[in-house]
Amino acid sequence: MQSHLTGIVTKRGPRKYSAHCIELDVNSEGTTVDEAKNKLINAVQEHINHLCETGEKKYIIPKADLTKMKNREDSQVFELPNYLIL
């Protein structure tokens, strides 16, 4: 399994940002970059908790393909905290 998860925050309009964890396909939104990131971290933690509770903790996380996202001016790529990893 990978040692990190990748998040991408993209500006969607005035005071609207969306955040996406590529490996888990989890999303969130916020009115600032930081709010979108923090909501994504919480959503990913909830998703991982659910995987553990349902016995799916052996879930394999595919490697993210960031080649298209790194060149976008309106997006910011970041790593989610390591403590979220199973």
DSSP file (Angstrom, degrees, kcal/mol; ACC not computed):
  #  RESIDUE AA STRUCTURE BP1 BP2  ACC     N-H-->O    O-->H-N    N-H-->O    O-->H-N    TCO  KAPPA ALPHA  PHI   PSI    X-CA   Y-CA   Z-CA
    1    1 A M              0   0    0      0, 0.0    59,-0.1     0, 0.0    58,-0.0   0.000 360.0 360.0 360.0 151.2    0.0    0.0    0.0
    2    2 A Q        -     0   0    0     59,-0.4    59,-0.1     1,-0.1     3,-0.1  -0.199 360.0-134.8 -64.3 161.0    1.1    3.6   -0.6
    3    3 A S  S    S+     0   0    0      1,-0.1     2,-0.3    82,-0.0    82,-0.1   0.388  82.8  31.1 -98.9   2.3    2.5    5.6    2.3
    4    4 A H        -     0   0    0     80,-0.1     2,-0.3     2,-0.0    -2,-0.1  -0.990  65.2-135.5-152.9 161.5    0.5    8.7    1.4
    5    5 A L        -     0   0    0     75,-0.4    75,-2.3    -2,-0.3     2,-0.4  -0.898  24.5-134.4-115.3 150.1   -2.8   10.0    0.0
    6    6 A T  E     -A   79   0A   0     -2,-0.3    16,-1.5    73,-0.2    17,-0.4  -0.887  16.5-168.5-112.4 133.4   -3.0   12.8   -2.4
    7    7 A G  E     -AB  78  21A   0     71,-3.6    71,-2.9    -2,-0.4     2,-0.4  -0.897   3.5-162.9-115.9 149.4   -5.4   15.7   -2.3
    8    8 A I  E     -AB  77  20A   0     12,-1.9    12,-1.9    -2,-0.3     2,-0.5  -0.996   2.6-161.6-130.9 127.2   -6.2   18.3   -5.0
    9    9 A V  E     -AB  76  19A   0     67,-2.6    67,-2.4    -2,-0.4     2,-0.4  -0.935  12.3-173.0-107.9 130.0   -7.9   21.6   -4.3
   10   10 A T  E     -AB  75  18A   0      8,-3.0     8,-2.7    -2,-0.5     2,-0.4  -0.979  25.7-123.4-126.5 133.7   -9.4   23.4   -7.3
   11   11 A K  E     + B   0  17A   0     63,-2.2     6,-0.2    -2,-0.4    63,-0.1  -0.615  29.0 176.4 -73.7 127.9  -11.0   26.9   -7.4
   12   12 A R  E     -     0   0A   0      4,-3.2     5,-0.2    -2,-0.4    -1,-0.1   0.465  59.6 -41.9-112.1  -6.8  -14.5   26.5   -8.8
   13   13 A G  E >  S- B   0  16A   0      3,-1.1     3,-1.8     0, 0.0    -1,-0.4  -0.957  95.5 -25.8 165.3-176.2  -15.7   30.1   -8.5
   14   14 A P  T 3  S-     0   0    0      0, 0.0     3,-0.1     0, 0.0     0, 0.0  -0.435 131.9 -10.1 -60.9 121.8  -15.6   33.1   -6.2
   15   15 A R  T 3  S+     0   0    0     -2,-0.3     2,-0.4     1,-0.1    17,-0.1   0.822 112.0 113.9  57.0  35.2  -15.2   31.8   -2.7
   16   16 A K  E <   +B   13   0A   0     -3,-1.8    -4,-3.2    15,-0.1    -3,-1.1  -0.946  35.8 168.9-139.1 118.3  -15.8   28.2   -3.8
   17   17 A Y  E     -BC  11  30A   0     13,-2.8    13,-2.2    -2,-0.4     2,-0.4  -0.973  16.8-155.4-126.9 139.7  -13.1   25.5   -3.7
   18   18 A S  E     -BC  10  29A   0     -8,-2.7    -8,-3.0    -2,-0.4     2,-0.4  -0.913   7.1-160.0-113.7 145.7  -13.5   21.8   -4.2
   19   19 A A  E     -BC   9  28A   0      9,-2.8     9,-2.2    -2,-0.4     2,-0.4  -0.958   7.4-172.7-125.5 143.8  -11.1   19.2   -2.8
   20   20 A H  E     -BC   8  27A   0    -12,-1.9   -12,-1.9    -2,-0.4     2,-0.8  -0.996  21.1-147.4-141.4 129.8  -10.6   15.6   -4.0
   21   21 A C  E  >> -BC   7  26A   0      5,-3.0     4,-1.6    -2,-0.4     5,-1.1  -0.884  18.0-160.4 -94.0 112.1   -8.6   12.7   -2.7
   22   22 A I  T  45S+     0   0    0    -16,-1.5    -1,-0.2    -2,-0.8     3,-0.1   0.911  82.9  50.3 -62.0 -48.2   -7.6   10.9   -5.8
   23   23 A E  T  45S+     0   0    0    -17,-0.4    -1,-0.2     1,-0.2   -16,-0.1   0.844 123.4  28.9 -65.5 -34.8   -6.8    7.5   -4.4
   24   24 A L  T  45S-     0   0    0     -3,-0.1    -1,-0.2     2,-0.1    -2,-0.2   0.513  98.7-127.7-103.8  -6.9  -10.1    7.1   -2.4
   25   25 A D  T  <5 +     0   0    0     -4,-1.6     2,-0.4     1,-0.2    -3,-0.2   0.926  55.8 150.9  56.5  48.2  -12.4    9.2   -4.7
   26   26 A V  E   < -C   21   0A   0     -5,-1.1    -5,-3.0     2,-0.0     2,-0.3  -0.898  24.5-166.2-110.8 140.1  -13.5   11.3   -1.7
   27   27 A N  E     +C   20   0A   0     -2,-0.4     2,-0.3    -7,-0.2    -7,-0.2  -0.852  13.9 169.1-127.7 159.1  -14.6   14.9   -2.2
   28   28 A S  E     -C   19   0A   0     -9,-2.2    -9,-2.8    -2,-0.3     2,-0.3  -0.955  15.8-145.6-154.8 171.3  -15.3   18.1   -0.2
   29   29 A E  E     +C   18   0A   0     -2,-0.3     2,-0.3   -11,-0.2   -11,-0.2  -0.949  17.0 168.7-138.5 159.9  -16.0   21.8   -0.7
   30   30 A G  E     -C   17   0A   0    -13,-2.2   -13,-2.8    -2,-0.3    -2,-0.0  -0.977  44.0-116.1-161.0 170.1  -15.2   25.0    1.2
   31   31 A T  S    S+     0   0    0     -2,-0.3     2,-0.3   -15,-0.2   -15,-0.1   0.567 102.5  32.3 -89.6  -9.8  -15.2   28.7    0.9
   32   32 A T  S  > S-     0   0    0    -15,-0.1     4,-2.2     1,-0.1     5,-0.2  -0.910  87.4-110.4-135.8 165.7  -11.4   28.9    1.3
   33   33 A V  H  > S+     0   0    0     -2,-0.3     4,-2.5     1,-0.2     5,-0.2   0.938 119.3  49.1 -60.1 -47.5   -8.5   26.6    0.3
   34   34 A D  H  > S+     0   0    0      1,-0.2     4,-2.8     2,-0.2     5,-0.2   0.890 110.0  50.5 -62.9 -40.2   -7.9   25.7    4.0
   35   35 A E  H  > S+     0   0    0      2,-0.2     4,-2.5     1,-0.2    -1,-0.2   0.923 111.2  48.4 -64.0 -43.4  -11.6   24.9    4.6
   36   36 A A  H  X S+     0   0    0     -4,-2.2     4,-1.9     2,-0.2    -2,-0.2   0.911 113.3  48.1 -62.9 -42.2  -11.8   22.6    1.6
   37   37 A K  H  X S+     0   0    0     -4,-2.5     4,-2.6     2,-0.2    -2,-0.2   0.940 112.5  47.7 -62.7 -48.3   -8.5   20.8    2.7
   38   38 A N  H  X S+     0   0    0     -4,-2.8     4,-2.1     1,-0.2    -2,-0.2   0.891 111.7  49.8 -63.3 -39.7   -9.7   20.4    6.3
   39   39 A K  H  X S+     0   0    0     -4,-2.5     4,-2.4    -5,-0.2    -1,-0.2   0.874 110.4  51.4 -65.9 -35.7  -13.1   19.1    5.2
   40   40 A L  H  X S+     0   0    0     -4,-1.9     4,-2.9     2,-0.2     5,-0.2   0.923 107.4  52.0 -66.2 -43.6  -11.3   16.7    2.9
   41   41 A I  H  X S+     0   0    0     -4,-2.6     4,-2.2     1,-0.2    -2,-0.2   0.922 112.5  46.2 -57.9 -44.6   -9.1   15.4    5.7
   42   42 A N  H  X S+     0   0    0     -4,-2.1     4,-2.3     2,-0.2    -1,-0.2   0.909 112.9  49.4 -64.9 -41.9  -12.2   14.8    7.8
   43   43 A A  H  X S+     0   0    0     -4,-2.4     4,-2.3     2,-0.2    -2,-0.2   0.895 111.2  49.2 -65.1 -40.3  -14.1   13.1    5.0
   44   44 A V  H  X S+     0   0    0     -4,-2.9     4,-2.7     2,-0.2     5,-0.2   0.909 110.1  51.5 -65.1 -41.8  -11.1   10.8    4.2
   45   45 A Q  H  X S+     0   0    0     -4,-2.2     4,-2.5    -5,-0.2    -2,-0.2   0.914 110.7  48.6 -61.5 -42.2  -10.8    9.9    7.9
   46   46 A E  H  X S+     0   0    0     -4,-2.3     4,-2.4     2,-0.2    -1,-0.2   0.906 111.3  50.4 -62.5 -41.8  -14.5    9.0    8.0
   47   47 A H  H  X S+     0   0    0     -4,-2.3     4,-2.2     2,-0.2    -2,-0.2   0.924 111.8  46.8 -62.8 -45.3  -14.1    6.9    4.8
   48   48 A I  H  X S+     0   0    0     -4,-2.7     4,-2.2     2,-0.2    -2,-0.2   0.898 110.7  52.8 -65.0 -40.9  -11.1    5.1    6.3
   49   49 A N  H  X S+     0   0    0     -4,-2.5     4,-2.7     1,-0.2    -1,-0.2   0.917 109.0  50.4 -59.2 -42.9  -13.1    4.5    9.6
   50   50 A H  H  X S+     0   0    0     -4,-2.4     4,-2.1     1,-0.2     6,-0.3   0.911 108.0  52.4 -61.7 -43.1  -15.9    3.1    7.5
   51   51 A L  H  <>S+     0   0    0     -4,-2.2     5,-2.6     1,-0.2     6,-0.5   0.895 112.3  45.9 -59.8 -39.9  -13.5    0.7    5.7
   52   52 A C  H ><5S+     0   0    0     -4,-2.2     3,-1.1     4,-0.2     5,-0.2   0.913 112.0  50.4 -69.5 -42.8  -12.2   -0.5    9.0
   53   53 A E  H 3<5S+     0   0    0     -4,-2.7    -2,-0.2     1,-0.2    -1,-0.2   0.830 112.9  46.2 -65.1 -32.9  -15.7   -0.9   10.6
   54   54 A T  T 3<5S-     0   0    0     -4,-2.1    -1,-0.2    -5,-0.2    -2,-0.2   0.373 117.6-109.3 -94.0   5.2  -16.9   -2.9    7.6
   55   55 A G  T < 5S+     0   0    0     -3,-1.1     3,-0.3    -4,-0.2    -3,-0.2   0.654  87.4 117.9  80.0  14.5  -13.9   -5.2    7.4
   56   56 A E    > < +     0   0    0     -5,-2.6     3,-1.8    -6,-0.3    -4,-0.2   0.065  27.7 121.5 -99.0  24.3  -12.6   -3.6    4.2
   57   57 A K  T 3   +     0   0    0     -6,-0.5    -1,-0.2     1,-0.3    -5,-0.1   0.617  63.4  69.0 -68.0  -9.4   -9.4   -2.4    5.8
   58   58 A K  T 3  S+     0   0    0     -3,-0.3    -1,-0.3    -7,-0.2    -2,-0.1   0.258  72.6 145.6 -87.6  13.8   -7.3   -4.4    3.3
   59   59 A Y    <   -     0   0    0     -3,-1.8     2,-0.5     1,-0.1    -3,-0.0  -0.265  48.2-132.5 -51.8 127.3   -8.6   -2.0    0.7
   60   60 A I        -     0   0    0    -59,-0.1    -1,-0.1     1,-0.0    -2,-0.1  -0.762  12.6-147.3 -90.4 126.6   -5.9   -1.4   -2.0
   61   61 A I        -     0   0    0     -2,-0.5   -59,-0.4   -59,-0.1   -37,-0.1  -0.834  15.6-135.3 -95.4 117.7   -5.3    2.2   -2.8
   62   62 A P        -     0   0    0      0, 0.0     2,-0.2     0, 0.0   -60,-0.0  -0.360  29.5 -97.3 -69.9 152.3   -4.3    2.7   -6.5
   63   63 A K        -     0   0    0      1,-0.1     2,-0.2   -58,-0.0   -58,-0.1  -0.484  42.6-115.9 -69.0 135.8   -1.5    5.0   -7.3
   64   64 A A        -     0   0    0     -2,-0.2     2,-0.8    -3,-0.1    -1,-0.1  -0.480  14.0-144.4 -75.6 141.6   -2.6    8.5   -8.3
   65   65 A D        +     0   0    0     -2,-0.2     3,-0.3     1,-0.1     4,-0.2  -0.899  27.6 166.7-105.3 102.5   -1.9    9.8  -11.8
   66   66 A L     >  +     0   0    0     -2,-0.8     4,-2.2     1,-0.2     3,-0.1   0.295  41.0 108.3 -99.9   8.8   -1.2   13.5  -11.3
   67   67 A T  T  4 S+     0   0    0      1,-0.2     4,-0.4     2,-0.2    -1,-0.2   0.855  85.5  40.8 -59.2 -36.7    0.2   14.3  -14.7
   68   68 A K  T  4 S+     0   0    0     -3,-0.3     3,-0.3     1,-0.2    -1,-0.2   0.816 116.2  49.6 -80.0 -30.3   -2.9   16.2  -15.9
   69   69 A M  T >4 S+     0   0    0     -4,-0.2     3,-1.6     1,-0.2    -2,-0.2   0.814  95.5  67.8 -81.5 -30.9   -3.4   18.0  -12.6
   70   70 A K  T 3< S+     0   0    0     -4,-2.2    -1,-0.2     1,-0.3    -2,-0.1   0.769  99.7  51.4 -64.2 -24.7    0.1   19.4  -11.9
   71   71 A N  T 3  S+     0   0    0     -4,-0.4     2,-0.4    -3,-0.3    -1,-0.3   0.491  82.9 109.4 -91.7  -2.9   -0.1   21.8  -14.8
   72   72 A R    X   -     0   0    0     -3,-1.6     3,-1.0     1,-0.1    -3,-0.0  -0.597  57.1-153.6 -80.0 130.3   -3.4   23.4  -13.9
   73   73 A E  T 3  S+     0   0    0     -2,-0.4    -1,-0.1     1,-0.2    -4,-0.0   0.803  93.1  52.5 -70.3 -30.3   -3.2   26.9  -12.7
   74   74 A D  T 3  S+     0   0    0    -63,-0.1   -63,-2.2   -64,-0.0     2,-0.3   0.289  99.7  78.9 -92.4  10.8   -6.3   26.8  -10.6
   75   75 A S  E <   -A   10   0A   0     -3,-1.0     2,-0.4   -65,-0.2   -65,-0.2  -0.887  56.4-159.8-123.7 152.1   -5.4   23.6   -8.7
   76   76 A Q  E     -A    9   0A   0    -67,-2.4   -67,-2.6    -2,-0.3     2,-0.4  -0.992  11.4-151.5-130.6 122.6   -3.1   22.9   -5.7
   77   77 A V  E     +A    8   0A   0     -2,-0.4     2,-0.3   -69,-0.2   -69,-0.2  -0.763  24.9 163.3 -94.7 138.0   -1.8   19.4   -5.1
   78   78 A F  E     -A    7   0A   0    -71,-2.9   -71,-3.6    -2,-0.4     2,-0.4  -0.975  36.2-113.8-149.1 160.3   -1.0   18.3   -1.4
   79   79 A E  E     -A    6   0A   0     -2,-0.3   -73,-0.2   -73,-0.2     3,-0.1  -0.813  30.2-128.9 -95.9 137.0   -0.4   15.2    0.7
   80   80 A L        -     0   0    0    -75,-2.3   -75,-0.4    -2,-0.4   -43,-0.0  -0.473  45.4 -76.3 -77.4 157.0   -2.9   14.3    3.3
   81   81 A P    >   -     0   0    0      0, 0.0     3,-1.6     0, 0.0     4,-0.2  -0.209  36.1-128.1 -57.4 142.4   -1.6   13.6    6.8
   82   82 A N  G >  S+     0   0    0      1,-0.3     3,-1.9     2,-0.2    -2,-0.1   0.746 101.6  73.8 -62.7 -25.9    0.1   10.2    7.3
   83   83 A Y  G 3  S+     0   0    0      1,-0.3    -1,-0.3     3,-0.1    -3,-0.0   0.636  86.0  66.7 -67.8  -9.9   -2.0    9.4   10.3
   84   84 A L  G <  S+     0   0    0     -3,-1.6    -1,-0.3   -79,-0.0    -2,-0.2   0.645  79.2 102.5 -80.6 -14.4   -4.9    8.8    8.0
   85   85 A I    <         0   0    0     -3,-1.9   -82,-0.0    -4,-0.2   -80,-0.0  -0.447 360.0 360.0 -75.0 140.1   -3.3    5.8    6.4
   86   86 A L              0   0    0     -2,-0.2    -1,-0.1   -29,-0.1    -3,-0.1   0.484 360.0 360.0 -65.3 360.0   -4.5    2.3    7.5
